[in-house]
Amino acid sequence: MELAQSLIPTEQIQVEIAIRIGRTRMSVADLARLQAEDVLPLDQDAADGVEICIGDKVVARGELVEHGGEGRLAVRILGPAAP
């Protein structure tokens, strides 16, 4: 196993992290009727924060914050995901 570890330096491996703010369900008919300025209610309250995911697995919880002073969004990590 040490040989494999030396061939793949983990500090160079990149993973894609997705930030999930909520979900909703709707029928295909309702989806087809969506227009600009329609509002989709989500299954979370604003105070619930966001889920930090790798693939389909939630790995941590966070909150949206502004970063860089130009309206750019960022996520402050609050802690690990609930088991």
mmCIF file of the N, C-alpha and C atoms, coordinates in Angstrom:
data_MODEL
# 
_entry.id   MODEL 
# 
loop_
_atom_site.group_PDB 
_atom_site.id 
_atom_site.type_symbol 
_atom_site.label_atom_id 
_atom_site.label_alt_id 
_atom_site.label_comp_id 
_atom_site.label_asym_id 
_atom_site.label_entity_id 
_atom_site.label_seq_id 
_atom_site.pdbx_PDB_ins_code 
_atom_site.Cartn_x 
_atom_site.Cartn_y 
_atom_site.Cartn_z 
_atom_site.occupancy 
_atom_site.B_iso_or_equiv 
_atom_site.pdbx_formal_charge 
_atom_site.auth_seq_id 
_atom_site.auth_comp_id 
_atom_site.auth_asym_id 
_atom_site.auth_atom_id 
_atom_site.pdbx_PDB_model_num 
ATOM 1   N N  . MET A 1 1  ? 0.817   -1.197 0.000   1.00 0.00 ? 1  MET A N  1 
ATOM 2   C CA . MET A 1 1  ? 0.000   0.000  0.000   1.00 0.00 ? 1  MET A CA 1 
ATOM 3   C C  . MET A 1 1  ? 0.861   1.262  0.000   1.00 0.00 ? 1  MET A C  1 
ATOM 4   N N  . GLU A 1 2  ? 2.029   1.208  0.591   1.00 0.00 ? 2  GLU A N  1 
ATOM 5   C CA . GLU A 1 2  ? 2.886   2.391  0.621   1.00 0.00 ? 2  GLU A CA 1 
ATOM 6   C C  . GLU A 1 2  ? 3.289   2.805  -0.783  1.00 0.00 ? 2  GLU A C  1 
ATOM 7   N N  . LEU A 1 3  ? 3.514   1.843  -1.678  1.00 0.00 ? 3  LEU A N  1 
ATOM 8   C CA . LEU A 1 3  ? 3.865   2.160  -3.056  1.00 0.00 ? 3  LEU A CA 1 
ATOM 9   C C  . LEU A 1 3  ? 2.739   2.944  -3.721  1.00 0.00 ? 3  LEU A C  1 
ATOM 10  N N  . ALA A 1 4  ? 1.491   2.491  -3.560  1.00 0.00 ? 4  ALA A N  1 
ATOM 11  C CA . ALA A 1 4  ? 0.348   3.193  -4.151  1.00 0.00 ? 4  ALA A CA 1 
ATOM 12  C C  . ALA A 1 4  ? 0.225   4.597  -3.583  1.00 0.00 ? 4  ALA A C  1 
ATOM 13  N N  . GLN A 1 5  ? 0.453   4.749  -2.304  1.00 0.00 ? 5  GLN A N  1 
ATOM 14  C CA . GLN A 1 5  ? 0.353   6.069  -1.691  1.00 0.00 ? 5  GLN A CA 1 
ATOM 15  C C  . GLN A 1 5  ? 1.420   7.009  -2.239  1.00 0.00 ? 5  GLN A C  1 
ATOM 16  N N  . SER A 1 6  ? 2.591   6.493  -2.523  1.00 0.00 ? 6  SER A N  1 
ATOM 17  C CA . SER A 1 6  ? 3.648   7.358  -3.048  1.00 0.00 ? 6  SER A CA 1 
ATOM 18  C C  . SER A 1 6  ? 3.411   7.712  -4.513  1.00 0.00 ? 6  SER A C  1 
ATOM 19  N N  . LEU A 1 7  ? 2.659   6.891  -5.248  1.00 0.00 ? 7  LEU A N  1 
ATOM 20  C CA . LEU A 1 7  ? 2.372   7.173  -6.650  1.00 0.00 ? 7  LEU A CA 1 
ATOM 21  C C  . LEU A 1 7  ? 1.254   8.198  -6.822  1.00 0.00 ? 7  LEU A C  1 
ATOM 22  N N  . ILE A 1 8  ? 0.385   8.330  -5.834  1.00 0.00 ? 8  ILE A N  1 
ATOM 23  C CA . ILE A 1 8  ? -0.751  9.247  -5.918  1.00 0.00 ? 8  ILE A CA 1 
ATOM 24  C C  . ILE A 1 8  ? -0.675  10.235 -4.763  1.00 0.00 ? 8  ILE A C  1 
ATOM 25  N N  . PRO A 1 9  ? -0.020  11.377 -4.965  1.00 0.00 ? 9  PRO A N  1 
ATOM 26  C CA . PRO A 1 9  ? 0.064   12.370 -3.886  1.00 0.00 ? 9  PRO A CA 1 
ATOM 27  C C  . PRO A 1 9  ? -1.316  12.992 -3.635  1.00 0.00 ? 9  PRO A C  1 
ATOM 28  N N  . THR A 1 10 ? -1.901  12.695 -2.487  1.00 0.00 ? 10 THR A N  1 
ATOM 29  C CA . THR A 1 10 ? -3.271  13.126 -2.206  1.00 0.00 ? 10 THR A CA 1 
ATOM 30  C C  . THR A 1 10 ? -3.428  14.639 -2.188  1.00 0.00 ? 10 THR A C  1 
ATOM 31  N N  . GLU A 1 11 ? -2.376  15.376 -1.889  1.00 0.00 ? 11 GLU A N  1 
ATOM 32  C CA . GLU A 1 11 ? -2.509  16.833 -1.866  1.00 0.00 ? 11 GLU A CA 1 
ATOM 33  C C  . GLU A 1 11 ? -2.728  17.406 -3.266  1.00 0.00 ? 11 GLU A C  1 
ATOM 34  N N  . GLN A 1 12 ? -2.542  16.598 -4.309  1.00 0.00 ? 12 GLN A N  1 
ATOM 35  C CA . GLN A 1 12 ? -2.758  17.066 -5.681  1.00 0.00 ? 12 GLN A CA 1 
ATOM 36  C C  . GLN A 1 12 ? -4.098  16.619 -6.249  1.00 0.00 ? 12 GLN A C  1 
ATOM 37  N N  . ILE A 1 13 ? -4.821  15.767 -5.536  1.00 0.00 ? 13 ILE A N  1 
ATOM 38  C CA . ILE A 1 13 ? -6.119  15.291 -6.005  1.00 0.00 ? 13 ILE A CA 1 
ATOM 39  C C  . ILE A 1 13 ? -7.157  16.373 -5.744  1.00 0.00 ? 13 ILE A C  1 
ATOM 40  N N  . GLN A 1 14 ? -7.943  16.692 -6.760  1.00 0.00 ? 14 GLN A N  1 
ATOM 41  C CA . GLN A 1 14 ? -8.993  17.689 -6.608  1.00 0.00 ? 14 GLN A CA 1 
ATOM 42  C C  . GLN A 1 14 ? -10.353 17.012 -6.623  1.00 0.00 ? 14 GLN A C  1 
ATOM 43  N N  . VAL A 1 15 ? -11.269 17.526 -5.817  1.00 0.00 ? 15 VAL A N  1 
ATOM 44  C CA . VAL A 1 15 ? -12.640 17.026 -5.795  1.00 0.00 ? 15 VAL A CA 1 
ATOM 45  C C  . VAL A 1 15 ? -13.577 18.204 -6.036  1.00 0.00 ? 15 VAL A C  1 
ATOM 46  N N  . GLU A 1 16 ? -14.703 17.923 -6.641  1.00 0.00 ? 16 GLU A N  1 
ATOM 47  C CA . GLU A 1 16 ? -15.707 18.965 -6.849  1.00 0.00 ? 16 GLU A CA 1 
ATOM 48  C C  . GLU A 1 16 ? -16.633 18.996 -5.642  1.00 0.00 ? 16 GLU A C  1 
ATOM 49  N N  . ILE A 1 17 ? -16.822 20.181 -5.106  1.00 0.00 ? 17 ILE A N  1 
ATOM 50  C CA . ILE A 1 17 ? -17.691 20.378 -3.952  1.00 0.00 ? 17 ILE A CA 1 
ATOM 51  C C  . ILE A 1 17 ? -18.920 21.135 -4.427  1.00 0.00 ? 17 ILE A C  1 
ATOM 52  N N  . ALA A 1 18 ? -20.097 20.637 -4.085  1.00 0.00 ? 18 ALA A N  1 
ATOM 53  C CA . ALA A 1 18 ? -21.352 21.301 -4.446  1.00 0.00 ? 18 ALA A CA 1 
ATOM 54  C C  . ALA A 1 18 ? -22.000 21.848 -3.181  1.00 0.00 ? 18 ALA A C  1 
ATOM 55  N N  . ILE A 1 19 ? -22.621 23.005 -3.307  1.00 0.00 ? 19 ILE A N  1 
ATOM 56  C CA . ILE A 1 19 ? -23.328 23.624 -2.197  1.00 0.00 ? 19 ILE A CA 1 
ATOM 57  C C  . ILE A 1 19 ? -24.814 23.519 -2.506  1.00 0.00 ? 19 ILE A C  1 
ATOM 58  N N  . ARG A 1 20 ? -25.551 22.885 -1.606  1.00 0.00 ? 20 ARG A N  1 
ATOM 59  C CA . ARG A 1 20 ? -26.986 22.654 -1.826  1.00 0.00 ? 20 ARG A CA 1 
ATOM 60  C C  . ARG A 1 20 ? -27.787 23.514 -0.859  1.00 0.00 ? 20 ARG A C  1 
ATOM 61  N N  . ILE A 1 21 ? -28.672 24.339 -1.405  1.00 0.00 ? 21 ILE A N  1 
ATOM 62  C CA . ILE A 1 21 ? -29.451 25.228 -0.542  1.00 0.00 ? 21 ILE A CA 1 
ATOM 63  C C  . ILE A 1 21 ? -30.851 24.710 -0.271  1.00 0.00 ? 21 ILE A C  1 
ATOM 64  N N  . GLY A 1 22 ? -31.292 23.712 -0.978  1.00 0.00 ? 22 GLY A N  1 
ATOM 65  C CA . GLY A 1 22 ? -32.620 23.156 -0.738  1.00 0.00 ? 22 GLY A CA 1 
ATOM 66  C C  . GLY A 1 22 ? -33.127 22.417 -1.959  1.00 0.00 ? 22 GLY A C  1 
ATOM 67  N N  . ARG A 1 23 ? -34.311 21.846 -1.800  1.00 0.00 ? 23 ARG A N  1 
ATOM 68  C CA . ARG A 1 23 ? -34.920 21.069 -2.883  1.00 0.00 ? 23 ARG A CA 1 
ATOM 69  C C  . ARG A 1 23 ? -36.402 21.392 -2.960  1.00 0.00 ? 23 ARG A C  1 
ATOM 70  N N  . THR A 1 24 ? -36.974 21.053 -4.088  1.00 0.00 ? 24 THR A N  1 
ATOM 71  C CA . THR A 1 24 ? -38.418 21.138 -4.251  1.00 0.00 ? 24 THR A CA 1 
ATOM 72  C C  . THR A 1 24 ? -38.843 20.071 -5.247  1.00 0.00 ? 24 THR A C  1 
ATOM 73  N N  . ARG A 1 25 ? -40.098 19.719 -5.219  1.00 0.00 ? 25 ARG A N  1 
ATOM 74  C CA . ARG A 1 25 ? -40.650 18.748 -6.168  1.00 0.00 ? 25 ARG A CA 1 
ATOM 75  C C  . ARG A 1 25 ? -41.832 19.400 -6.862  1.00 0.00 ? 25 ARG A C  1 
ATOM 76  N N  . MET A 1 26 ? -41.992 19.073 -8.131  1.00 0.00 ? 26 MET A N  1 
ATOM 77  C CA . MET A 1 26 ? -43.146 19.565 -8.875  1.00 0.00 ? 26 MET A CA 1 
ATOM 78  C C  . MET A 1 26 ? -43.419 18.625 -10.029 1.00 0.00 ? 26 MET A C  1 
ATOM 79  N N  . SER A 1 27 ? -44.633 18.707 -10.520 1.00 0.00 ? 27 SER A N  1 
ATOM 80  C CA . SER A 1 27 ? -44.998 17.868 -11.657 1.00 0.00 ? 27 SER A CA 1 
ATOM 81  C C  . SER A 1 27 ? -44.337 18.410 -12.926 1.00 0.00 ? 27 SER A C  1 
ATOM 82  N N  . VAL A 1 28 ? -44.266 17.572 -13.919 1.00 0.00 ? 28 VAL A N  1 
ATOM 83  C CA . VAL A 1 28 ? -43.708 17.994 -15.199 1.00 0.00 ? 28 VAL A CA 1 
ATOM 84  C C  . VAL A 1 28 ? -44.576 19.101 -15.796 1.00 0.00 ? 28 VAL A C  1 
ATOM 85  N N  . ALA A 1 29 ? -45.891 19.021 -15.596 1.00 0.00 ? 29 ALA A N  1 
ATOM 86  C CA . ALA A 1 29 ? -46.792 20.062 -16.107 1.00 0.00 ? 29 ALA A CA 1 
ATOM 87  C C  . ALA A 1 29 ? -46.479 21.405 -15.452 1.00 0.00 ? 29 ALA A C  1 
ATOM 88  N N  . ASP A 1 30 ? -46.277 21.409 -14.121 1.00 0.00 ? 30 ASP A N  1 
ATOM 89  C CA . ASP A 1 30 ? -45.923 22.654 -13.429 1.00 0.00 ? 30 ASP A CA 1 
ATOM 90  C C  . ASP A 1 30 ? -44.561 23.164 -13.895 1.00 0.00 ? 30 ASP A C  1 
ATOM 91  N N  . LEU A 1 31 ? -43.632 22.262 -14.101 1.00 0.00 ? 31 LEU A N  1 
ATOM 92  C CA . LEU A 1 31 ? -42.306 22.638 -14.591 1.00 0.00 ? 31 LEU A CA 1 
ATOM 93  C C  . LEU A 1 31 ? -42.405 23.318 -15.958 1.00 0.00 ? 31 LEU A C  1 
ATOM 94  N N  . ALA A 1 32 ? -43.259 22.786 -16.825 1.00 0.00 ? 32 ALA A N  1 
ATOM 95  C CA . ALA A 1 32 ? -43.423 23.344 -18.170 1.00 0.00 ? 32 ALA A CA 1 
ATOM 96  C C  . ALA A 1 32 ? -44.043 24.739 -18.138 1.00 0.00 ? 32 ALA A C  1 
ATOM 97  N N  . ARG A 1 33 ? -44.789 25.057 -17.084 1.00 0.00 ? 33 ARG A N  1 
ATOM 98  C CA . ARG A 1 33 ? -45.444 26.369 -16.979 1.00 0.00 ? 33 ARG A CA 1 
ATOM 99  C C  . ARG A 1 33 ? -44.575 27.434 -16.315 1.00 0.00 ? 33 ARG A C  1 
ATOM 100 N N  . LEU A 1 34 ? -43.392 27.086 -15.850 1.00 0.00 ? 34 LEU A N  1 
ATOM 101 C CA . LEU A 1 34 ? -42.548 28.071 -15.177 1.00 0.00 ? 34 LEU A CA 1 
ATOM 102 C C  . LEU A 1 34 ? -42.192 29.222 -16.108 1.00 0.00 ? 34 LEU A C  1 
ATOM 103 N N  . GLN A 1 35 ? -42.203 30.418 -15.535 1.00 0.00 ? 35 GLN A N  1 
ATOM 104 C CA . GLN A 1 35 ? -41.870 31.626 -16.286 1.00 0.00 ? 35 GLN A CA 1 
ATOM 105 C C  . GLN A 1 35 ? -40.878 32.454 -15.488 1.00 0.00 ? 35 GLN A C  1 
ATOM 106 N N  . ALA A 1 36 ? -40.286 33.431 -16.150 1.00 0.00 ? 36 ALA A N  1 
ATOM 107 C CA . ALA A 1 36 ? -39.391 34.363 -15.461 1.00 0.00 ? 36 ALA A CA 1 
ATOM 108 C C  . ALA A 1 36 ? -40.140 35.005 -14.298 1.00 0.00 ? 36 ALA A C  1 
ATOM 109 N N  . GLU A 1 37 ? -39.469 35.142 -13.194 1.00 0.00 ? 37 GLU A N  1 
ATOM 110 C CA . GLU A 1 37 ? -39.951 35.750 -11.953 1.00 0.00 ? 37 GLU A CA 1 
ATOM 111 C C  . GLU A 1 37 ? -40.857 34.844 -11.121 1.00 0.00 ? 37 GLU A C  1 
ATOM 112 N N  . ASP A 1 38 ? -41.129 33.600 -11.572 1.00 0.00 ? 38 ASP A N  1 
ATOM 113 C CA . ASP A 1 38 ? -41.808 32.640 -10.705 1.00 0.00 ? 38 ASP A CA 1 
ATOM 114 C C  . ASP A 1 38 ? -40.887 32.330 -9.535  1.00 0.00 ? 38 ASP A C  1 
ATOM 115 N N  . VAL A 1 39 ? -41.459 31.939 -8.423  1.00 0.00 ? 39 VAL A N  1 
ATOM 116 C CA . VAL A 1 39 ? -40.686 31.631 -7.217  1.00 0.00 ? 39 VAL A CA 1 
ATOM 117 C C  . VAL A 1 39 ? -40.877 30.160 -6.881  1.00 0.00 ? 39 VAL A C  1 
ATOM 118 N N  . LEU A 1 40 ? -39.765 29.459 -6.650  1.00 0.00 ? 40 LEU A N  1 
ATOM 119 C CA . LEU A 1 40 ? -39.814 28.048 -6.264  1.00 0.00 ? 40 LEU A CA 1 
ATOM 120 C C  . LEU A 1 40 ? -39.544 27.936 -4.767  1.00 0.00 ? 40 LEU A C  1 
ATOM 121 N N  . PRO A 1 41 ? -40.534 27.530 -3.977  1.00 0.00 ? 41 PRO A N  1 
ATOM 122 C CA . PRO A 1 41 ? -40.285 27.351 -2.546  1.00 0.00 ? 41 PRO A CA 1 
ATOM 123 C C  . PRO A 1 41 ? -39.401 26.126 -2.314  1.00 0.00 ? 41 PRO A C  1 
ATOM 124 N N  . LEU A 1 42 ? -38.489 26.237 -1.360  1.00 0.00 ? 42 LEU A N  1 
ATOM 125 C CA . LEU A 1 42 ? -37.577 25.138 -1.042  1.00 0.00 ? 42 LEU A CA 1 
ATOM 126 C C  . LEU A 1 42 ? -37.993 24.470 0.259   1.00 0.00 ? 42 LEU A C  1 
ATOM 127 N N  . ASP A 1 43 ? -37.399 23.316 0.525   1.00 0.00 ? 43 ASP A N  1 
ATOM 128 C CA . ASP A 1 43 ? -37.734 22.540 1.716   1.00 0.00 ? 43 ASP A CA 1 
ATOM 129 C C  . ASP A 1 43 ? -36.950 22.970 2.953   1.00 0.00 ? 43 ASP A C  1 
ATOM 130 N N  . GLN A 1 44 ? -36.253 24.085 2.897   1.00 0.00 ? 44 GLN A N  1 
ATOM 131 C CA . GLN A 1 44 ? -35.451 24.551 4.028   1.00 0.00 ? 44 GLN A CA 1 
ATOM 132 C C  . GLN A 1 44 ? -35.810 25.984 4.367   1.00 0.00 ? 44 GLN A C  1 
ATOM 133 N N  . ASP A 1 45 ? -35.636 26.337 5.630   1.00 0.00 ? 45 ASP A N  1 
ATOM 134 C CA . ASP A 1 45 ? -35.755 27.729 6.050   1.00 0.00 ? 45 ASP A CA 1 
ATOM 135 C C  . ASP A 1 45 ? -34.429 28.421 5.774   1.00 0.00 ? 45 ASP A C  1 
ATOM 136 N N  . ALA A 1 46 ? -34.462 29.743 5.649   1.00 0.00 ? 46 ALA A N  1 
ATOM 137 C CA . ALA A 1 46 ? -33.234 30.504 5.412   1.00 0.00 ? 46 ALA A CA 1 
ATOM 138 C C  . ALA A 1 46 ? -32.225 30.276 6.530   1.00 0.00 ? 46 ALA A C  1 
ATOM 139 N N  . ALA A 1 47 ? -32.699 30.081 7.755   1.00 0.00 ? 47 ALA A N  1 
ATOM 140 C CA . ALA A 1 47 ? -31.802 29.888 8.900   1.00 0.00 ? 47 ALA A CA 1 
ATOM 141 C C  . ALA A 1 47 ? -31.151 28.505 8.914   1.00 0.00 ? 47 ALA A C  1 
ATOM 142 N N  . ASP A 1 48 ? -31.628 27.584 8.072   1.00 0.00 ? 48 ASP A N  1 
ATOM 143 C CA . ASP A 1 48 ? -31.081 26.224 8.054   1.00 0.00 ? 48 ASP A CA 1 
ATOM 144 C C  . ASP A 1 48 ? -29.683 26.159 7.455   1.00 0.00 ? 48 ASP A C  1 
ATOM 145 N N  . GLY A 1 49 ? -29.285 27.171 6.717   1.00 0.00 ? 49 GLY A N  1 
ATOM 146 C CA . GLY A 1 49 ? -27.970 27.156 6.093   1.00 0.00 ? 49 GLY A CA 1 
ATOM 147 C C  . GLY A 1 49 ? -27.954 26.305 4.841   1.00 0.00 ? 49 GLY A C  1 
ATOM 148 N N  . VAL A 1 50 ? -26.768 25.841 4.479   1.00 0.00 ? 50 VAL A N  1 
ATOM 149 C CA . VAL A 1 50 ? -26.579 25.071 3.253   1.00 0.00 ? 50 VAL A CA 1 
ATOM 150 C C  . VAL A 1 50 ? -25.877 23.755 3.569   1.00 0.00 ? 50 VAL A C  1 
ATOM 151 N N  . GLU A 1 51 ? -26.010 22.815 2.646   1.00 0.00 ? 51 GLU A N  1 
ATOM 152 C CA . GLU A 1 51 ? -25.310 21.541 2.766   1.00 0.00 ? 51 GLU A CA 1 
ATOM 153 C C  . GLU A 1 51 ? -24.103 21.568 1.835   1.00 0.00 ? 51 GLU A C  1 
ATOM 154 N N  . ILE A 1 52 ? -22.969 21.124 2.339   1.00 0.00 ? 52 ILE A N  1 
ATOM 155 C CA . ILE A 1 52 ? -21.743 21.042 1.549   1.00 0.00 ? 52 ILE A CA 1 
ATOM 156 C C  . ILE A 1 52 ? -21.584 19.575 1.153   1.00 0.00 ? 52 ILE A C  1 
ATOM 157 N N  . CYS A 1 53 ? -21.557 19.318 -0.159  1.00 0.00 ? 53 CYS A N  1 
ATOM 158 C CA . CYS A 1 53 ? -21.618 17.942 -0.654  1.00 0.00 ? 53 CYS A CA 1 
ATOM 159 C C  . CYS A 1 53 ? -20.426 17.598 -1.541  1.00 0.00 ? 53 CYS A C  1 
ATOM 160 N N  . ILE A 1 54 ? -20.015 16.356 -1.443  1.00 0.00 ? 54 ILE A N  1 
ATOM 161 C CA . ILE A 1 54 ? -19.082 15.763 -2.395  1.00 0.00 ? 54 ILE A CA 1 
ATOM 162 C C  . ILE A 1 54 ? -19.840 14.602 -3.012  1.00 0.00 ? 54 ILE A C  1 
ATOM 163 N N  . GLY A 1 55 ? -20.107 14.707 -4.304  1.00 0.00 ? 55 GLY A N  1 
ATOM 164 C CA . GLY A 1 55 ? -21.000 13.743 -4.935  1.00 0.00 ? 55 GLY A CA 1 
ATOM 165 C C  . GLY A 1 55 ? -22.382 13.894 -4.319  1.00 0.00 ? 55 GLY A C  1 
ATOM 166 N N  . ASP A 1 56 ? -22.998 12.788 -3.951  1.00 0.00 ? 56 ASP A N  1 
ATOM 167 C CA . ASP A 1 56 ? -24.312 12.825 -3.313  1.00 0.00 ? 56 ASP A CA 1 
ATOM 168 C C  . ASP A 1 56 ? -24.222 12.836 -1.793  1.00 0.00 ? 56 ASP A C  1 
ATOM 169 N N  . LYS A 1 57 ? -23.027 12.846 -1.244  1.00 0.00 ? 57 LYS A N  1 
ATOM 170 C CA . LYS A 1 57 ? -22.844 12.755 0.208   1.00 0.00 ? 57 LYS A CA 1 
ATOM 171 C C  . LYS A 1 57 ? -22.681 14.139 0.832   1.00 0.00 ? 57 LYS A C  1 
ATOM 172 N N  . VAL A 1 58 ? -23.511 14.426 1.830   1.00 0.00 ? 58 VAL A N  1 
ATOM 173 C CA . VAL A 1 58 ? -23.388 15.673 2.584   1.00 0.00 ? 58 VAL A CA 1 
ATOM 174 C C  . VAL A 1 58 ? -22.255 15.485 3.583   1.00 0.00 ? 58 VAL A C  1 
ATOM 175 N N  . VAL A 1 59 ? -21.230 16.339 3.504   1.00 0.00 ? 59 VAL A N  1 
ATOM 176 C CA . VAL A 1 59 ? -20.055 16.191 4.367   1.00 0.00 ? 59 VAL A CA 1 
ATOM 177 C C  . VAL A 1 59 ? -19.964 17.269 5.441   1.00 0.00 ? 59 VAL A C  1 
ATOM 178 N N  . ALA A 1 60 ? -20.680 18.387 5.241   1.00 0.00 ? 60 ALA A N  1 
ATOM 179 C CA . ALA A 1 60 ? -20.611 19.475 6.222   1.00 0.00 ? 60 ALA A CA 1 
ATOM 180 C C  . ALA A 1 60 ? -21.813 20.389 6.052   1.00 0.00 ? 60 ALA A C  1 
ATOM 181 N N  . ARG A 1 61 ? -21.995 21.288 7.016   1.00 0.00 ? 61 ARG A N  1 
ATOM 182 C CA . ARG A 1 61 ? -23.035 22.317 6.964   1.00 0.00 ? 61 ARG A CA 1 
ATOM 183 C C  . ARG A 1 61 ? -22.341 23.668 6.907   1.00 0.00 ? 61 ARG A C  1 
ATOM 184 N N  . GLY A 1 62 ? -22.995 24.634 6.296   1.00 0.00 ? 62 GLY A N  1 
ATOM 185 C CA . GLY A 1 62 ? -22.405 25.959 6.203   1.00 0.00 ? 62 GLY A CA 1 
ATOM 186 C C  . GLY A 1 62 ? -23.462 27.033 6.071   1.00 0.00 ? 62 GLY A C  1 
ATOM 187 N N  . GLU A 1 63 ? -22.986 28.261 5.913   1.00 0.00 ? 63 GLU A N  1 
ATOM 188 C CA . GLU A 1 63 ? -23.895 29.381 5.683   1.00 0.00 ? 63 GLU A CA 1 
ATOM 189 C C  . GLU A 1 63 ? -23.334 30.247 4.567   1.00 0.00 ? 63 GLU A C  1 
ATOM 190 N N  . LEU A 1 64 ? -24.235 30.819 3.776   1.00 0.00 ? 64 LEU A N  1 
ATOM 191 C CA . LEU A 1 64 ? -23.811 31.706 2.700   1.00 0.00 ? 64 LEU A CA 1 
ATOM 192 C C  . LEU A 1 64 ? -23.362 33.035 3.277   1.00 0.00 ? 64 LEU A C  1 
ATOM 193 N N  . VAL A 1 65 ? -22.242 33.536 2.761   1.00 0.00 ? 65 VAL A N  1 
ATOM 194 C CA . VAL A 1 65 ? -21.723 34.841 3.162   1.00 0.00 ? 65 VAL A CA 1 
ATOM 195 C C  . VAL A 1 65 ? -21.243 35.558 1.902   1.00 0.00 ? 65 VAL A C  1 
ATOM 196 N N  . GLU A 1 66 ? -21.103 36.868 2.000   1.00 0.00 ? 66 GLU A N  1 
ATOM 197 C CA . GLU A 1 66 ? -20.517 37.632 0.903   1.00 0.00 ? 66 GLU A CA 1 
ATOM 198 C C  . GLU A 1 66 ? -19.011 37.649 1.107   1.00 0.00 ? 66 GLU A C  1 
ATOM 199 N N  . HIS A 1 67 ? -18.274 37.529 -0.001  1.00 0.00 ? 67 HIS A N  1 
ATOM 200 C CA . HIS A 1 67 ? -16.817 37.453 0.096   1.00 0.00 ? 67 HIS A CA 1 
ATOM 201 C C  . HIS A 1 67 ? -16.189 38.326 -0.979  1.00 0.00 ? 67 HIS A C  1 
ATOM 202 N N  . GLY A 1 68 ? -15.239 39.109 -0.609  1.00 0.00 ? 68 GLY A N  1 
ATOM 203 C CA . GLY A 1 68 ? -14.500 39.895 -1.583  1.00 0.00 ? 68 GLY A CA 1 
ATOM 204 C C  . GLY A 1 68 ? -15.077 41.263 -1.872  1.00 0.00 ? 68 GLY A C  1 
ATOM 205 N N  . GLY A 1 69 ? -16.190 41.619 -1.252  1.00 0.00 ? 69 GLY A N  1 
ATOM 206 C CA . GLY A 1 69 ? -16.735 42.954 -1.393  1.00 0.00 ? 69 GLY A CA 1 
ATOM 207 C C  . GLY A 1 69 ? -17.379 43.277 -2.724  1.00 0.00 ? 69 GLY A C  1 
ATOM 208 N N  . GLU A 1 70 ? -17.498 42.338 -3.623  1.00 0.00 ? 70 GLU A N  1 
ATOM 209 C CA . GLU A 1 70 ? -18.108 42.605 -4.930  1.00 0.00 ? 70 GLU A CA 1 
ATOM 210 C C  . GLU A 1 70 ? -19.361 41.766 -5.132  1.00 0.00 ? 70 GLU A C  1 
ATOM 211 N N  . GLY A 1 71 ? -20.009 41.395 -4.048  1.00 0.00 ? 71 GLY A N  1 
ATOM 212 C CA . GLY A 1 71 ? -21.221 40.603 -4.147  1.00 0.00 ? 71 GLY A CA 1 
ATOM 213 C C  . GLY A 1 71 ? -20.984 39.134 -4.422  1.00 0.00 ? 71 GLY A C  1 
ATOM 214 N N  . ARG A 1 72 ? -19.730 38.685 -4.359  1.00 0.00 ? 72 ARG A N  1 
ATOM 215 C CA . ARG A 1 72 ? -19.414 37.271 -4.596  1.00 0.00 ? 72 ARG A CA 1 
ATOM 216 C C  . ARG A 1 72 ? -19.861 36.443 -3.405  1.00 0.00 ? 72 ARG A C  1 
ATOM 217 N N  . LEU A 1 73 ? -20.456 35.313 -3.674  1.00 0.00 ? 73 LEU A N  1 
ATOM 218 C CA . LEU A 1 73 ? -20.894 34.422 -2.609  1.00 0.00 ? 73 LEU A CA 1 
ATOM 219 C C  . LEU A 1 73 ? -19.777 33.485 -2.187  1.00 0.00 ? 73 LEU A C  1 
ATOM 220 N N  . ALA A 1 74 ? -19.815 33.114 -0.930  1.00 0.00 ? 74 ALA A N  1 
ATOM 221 C CA . ALA A 1 74 ? -18.899 32.124 -0.372  1.00 0.00 ? 74 ALA A CA 1 
ATOM 222 C C  . ALA A 1 74 ? -19.675 31.346 0.682   1.00 0.00 ? 74 ALA A C  1 
ATOM 223 N N  . VAL A 1 75 ? -19.079 30.302 1.195   1.00 0.00 ? 75 VAL A N  1 
ATOM 224 C CA . VAL A 1 75 ? -19.708 29.491 2.236   1.00 0.00 ? 75 VAL A CA 1 
ATOM 225 C C  . VAL A 1 75 ? -18.785 29.419 3.435   1.00 0.00 ? 75 VAL A C  1 
ATOM 226 N N  . ARG A 1 76 ? -19.309 29.793 4.586   1.00 0.00 ? 76 ARG A N  1 
ATOM 227 C CA . ARG A 1 76 ? -18.583 29.635 5.852   1.00 0.00 ? 76 ARG A CA 1 
ATOM 228 C C  . ARG A 1 76 ? -18.968 28.269 6.410   1.00 0.00 ? 76 ARG A C  1 
ATOM 229 N N  . ILE A 1 77 ? -17.979 27.449 6.688   1.00 0.00 ? 77 ILE A N  1 
ATOM 230 C CA . ILE A 1 77 ? -18.234 26.114 7.224   1.00 0.00 ? 77 ILE A CA 1 
ATOM 231 C C  . ILE A 1 77 ? -18.599 26.230 8.695   1.00 0.00 ? 77 ILE A C  1 
ATOM 232 N N  . LEU A 1 78 ? -19.736 25.633 9.051   1.00 0.00 ? 78 LEU A N  1 
ATOM 233 C CA . LEU A 1 78 ? -20.207 25.657 10.437  1.00 0.00 ? 78 LEU A CA 1 
ATOM 234 C C  . LEU A 1 78 ? -19.844 24.391 11.197  1.00 0.00 ? 78 LEU A C  1 
ATOM 235 N N  . GLY A 1 79 ? -19.701 23.290 10.484  1.00 0.00 ? 79 GLY A N  1 
ATOM 236 C CA . GLY A 1 79 ? -19.344 22.042 11.145  1.00 0.00 ? 79 GLY A CA 1 
ATOM 237 C C  . GLY A 1 79 ? -19.641 20.851 10.261  1.00 0.00 ? 79 GLY A C  1 
ATOM 238 N N  . PRO A 1 80 ? -19.337 19.670 10.772  1.00 0.00 ? 80 PRO A N  1 
ATOM 239 C CA . PRO A 1 80 ? -19.572 18.454 9.989   1.00 0.00 ? 80 PRO A CA 1 
ATOM 240 C C  . PRO A 1 80 ? -21.065 18.182 9.835   1.00 0.00 ? 80 PRO A C  1 
ATOM 241 N N  . ALA A 1 81 ? -21.396 17.377 8.850   1.00 0.00 ? 81 ALA A N  1 
ATOM 242 C CA . ALA A 1 81 ? -22.783 16.974 8.643   1.00 0.00 ? 81 ALA A CA 1 
ATOM 243 C C  . ALA A 1 81 ? -23.239 16.110 9.806   1.00 0.00 ? 81 ALA A C  1 
ATOM 244 N N  . ALA A 1 82 ? -24.524 16.145 10.067  1.00 0.00 ? 82 ALA A N  1 
ATOM 245 C CA . ALA A 1 82 ? -25.084 15.282 11.109  1.00 0.00 ? 82 ALA A CA 1 
ATOM 246 C C  . ALA A 1 82 ? -24.923 13.828 10.671  1.00 0.00 ? 82 ALA A C  1 
ATOM 247 N N  . PRO A 1 83 ? -24.608 12.944 11.615  1.00 0.00 ? 83 PRO A N  1 
ATOM 248 C CA . PRO A 1 83 ? -24.415 11.530 11.241  1.00 0.00 ? 83 PRO A CA 1 
ATOM 249 C C  . PRO A 1 83 ? -25.688 10.876 10.752  1.00 0.00 ? 83 PRO A C  1 
# 
